[in-house]
Amino acid sequence: MYSLGVVLFELWYQFTTSMERYVLLNDLKLKGTLPPTWSAEFESQAELVRWLTAAQPSERPSAVQVLRSDLLPPRMQDEALNGV
């Protein structure tokens, strides 16, 4: 789950340089911090990344917990079934 959090951050954040990528990923891994402006703009995504990359493995969610959380957008299949 930790690696998923790192990958999701890499997908959502637009890095401008390789050095910026290195610094921000290092901050996430060592300090558990995300860029404040990005976190403010993408609150749900930041909360999900923080949850997935929690320092203690026992504090990280399972795949089922992530799928059931309100932090992910609704799935298309769920929306289609609600209309039936």
C-alpha positions, 0 to 999 in steps of 0.5 A, a space after each residue: 500500500 505504501 508503494 501505491 501511495 508513492 505512485 499515486 503522488 507521482 501521477 497526481 503531482 506535476 514535477 517540473 524538474 528531476 531534482 524537484 521530484 527527488 526532493 519531494 519524494 524524499 520528503 514524503 518518504 522520510 518526513 511524510 510531508 507533501 507540498 502544502 500548495 498541492 495538499 491544499 488544492 487536492 485535499 482528498 488526494 493528499 489525504 489518500 497519499 498520507 494514509 497510504 504512506 503512513 510511517 507505521 504499516 499498521 496505520 496503512 489501509 488495506 486494499 478493501 479499506 481504500 476501495 470502500 473509502 470516500 477518497 476515491 471517485 465513484 466507479 462507473 459500474 456503481 453509478 450505472 447500477 444505481 440507475 437501474 
